[in-house]
Amino acid sequence: MWKRIFAAILSAALMLCCLPAAYAEAVEIPAPSAILMDAATGTVLFEKNANERLAPASVTKIMTLLLVMEALDSGRIGWDDTVIASEAAAGKGGSQVYLEVGEQMSMDEMLKSVVVSSANDCATALAEHVAGSESAFVEKMNEKAAELGLTDTHFVNCTGLDDEPNAAEHLTTAHDLAVISRELLKHTEIKKYTTIWMDTVRDGQFGLSNTNKLVRFYEGTTGLKTGFTSAAGHCLSATAERDGIELIAVVMHCASSTDRFQSAKALLDYGFANYALVSAQPPEPLHDVNVLLGTQSVLTPVLQESAPILIEKGEQAQVTKTVTLCEEVTAPVAAGQQLGTLTIATDARTLAEIPIIAPEAIDKLTLWEMTVRLLRRACMGS
């Protein structure tokens, strides 16, 4: 009888030891809705009511900025553009830089004003510059949310202001905001703005101070965006990078700004203390593979993917990398054809098995080409 009880207790203890750290070690935070995500892999490290639909306030502007950055990258708008404030943009309330109707501002200063001071007037002006009107831009915001698979997100404006009749429909989740934040971080130029603590626009005549206090007070902060309305509470998407790992902490509907920043810091501290990234690169350069009967006699293989792998810090010393790669292959060779495998593992588990592939197709020699090649060799040997 006692043996059975002891065995049951031992089994339960072993199961608890194997739980992911995010569940085995609770992070106590006052934020009612939150998530912690690894930026490189998208792995969720902690969540608390992360799929609850809530008003995001100005954290909405992460999506606004994402669409602006995509438009810049595609060339639909330019970094040297001048953005003109419409009556609609100048009339926006809340946080603003007090644009005058018809006022012209550079793309650089518009972005700076949105990111650093959460300027609603500048966000609207940028939306109009990209899509022609705020309503057309909001359509693009929702299209992008659908493209990212964010079924719990719906936007009605580009600012997060909730003083409009349909504001109750402007909802998203901590999870969805983390996904949007991750997409925005892929546009590395945005960090030029998200890491500013204080700056000015209008030739130094108007001062800006970052609403994200972590920029000044938390080591490694890379962004990203705060938000507040009385209905949404205090919200934040906070991003930070240390030792090669970048984390995204989203907190929503906090009762105070203090709760907002304390929650984000606690999540980021937890992530940096418990997780690390392993490079998905082979221990040595991959050797060439000979191609028999091919129009090309040798090829240099590549990894099918090289995204880093997230692990718990205690596993770092156990990581091993093993390459299995063929010495030769017979033509024809297809582009993407697997030639081997890079296996990354710890003592306890396999972390990844990454295919090693041919980077391009290699055709088989025709009978005539083989004949010519043999004749050339014969002539060289005589």
C-alpha positions, 0 to 999 in steps of 0.5 A: 500500500505505502509503496503504491502511494510513494510511487504515485507521489514520485511519478507526480513529482517527475511530471512537475519537473518536466513541465515547461518553465513558464508553467512550473514557475509562476510569474506573479504580475498585477496585469489582468491580461499578459503574454511573453513571447520570444521575438525570434521564434514566436514561442510563447513563454508565459501567458495570462488571459492572453486571448481575452479581447480588450481595447488596446488604446494607443498600442493600436499604433503598432499596427499603424507603424507596421503598415507604414514601414511596409509601405516604406519598404515597398517604395509606395511611400518614401523616406524623403516624403513630406506629409501634409496634415489634413483637417481630420488629422489636425482635429484628432484629440488625445496625445498630439503635437498639435498639427495645423491644417496644411502643416508639412512635416517630414516622414522622419519627424512624423514617425518620431512623433508617433513612436515617442509621443504617441501623437494621434494627429501624426498617426492619422496623417501617416495613415492618410499618406499611405492609403488616402484616408483613415478609413481606407487605412483601417481596412488595410489594418484589418486585412493585415490582421487577417493575413497574420491569422489574428481572428480576435482582432478588429480595428476601427481607427489607426490611433486607439482613441475610443471616443467614436461611436463604434469604439466598442468594436476596436478590440484585440488581445495580448497574444495578437498584439505580441504577434503584431509587435514581432512583425514590426520588429522585423523592420529594424529601422523602427528601433531608431525611433522606439529607443529614443528617450527625449528628442524634438521636432520642428527645428527643436521648437517642440519637445518629445518625451517617450511614454515608454519609461522602460527606454530609460530605466530598463537595460536592453529596451528596444521599444515598443508602445504604450497606451491608455484610455479610461476604458482600456486602462494602461497597456504596453507592448514592451520589447528588450534584448539581452545576450542575443535574445529579444523578448516581447512582453504585452500587458493590457488593462492594467489599473495603473501605469506602475502596474503596467511597467512592473508587470512588463519588467517582471515578464522580461526579467523572467524570460531573460533569466530562464531562456537562451537561443541556440544558433542553428548553424553547423559546428563547421562549414558544410563540405562540398558534395560531388555530383556524378554525371551532372552538368556541374561536378560539385555543389555546396549544400545549405541549411533549409532554414537557419532560425535560432532555437529557444531553450531553457538556460540549464540546457545550454551546456548539453547542446550538441550538433551533429551533421550527416551529409552524403559525399556524393549524389547522382544527377539530376539534382532538384533544387531543395533536394535533401542531402543530409541533416543537422541534428541539434540535441541535448542529453534529454531531447532532440531540439531540431532536425534541419534538412541540408539541401541542394541550393539549386538544380543540376541537370544530368549530362546528355549522352552527347555531353558525356561523350564530349567529356570523355573525349576531352579527358582522353585527349588530355591524357594522351 
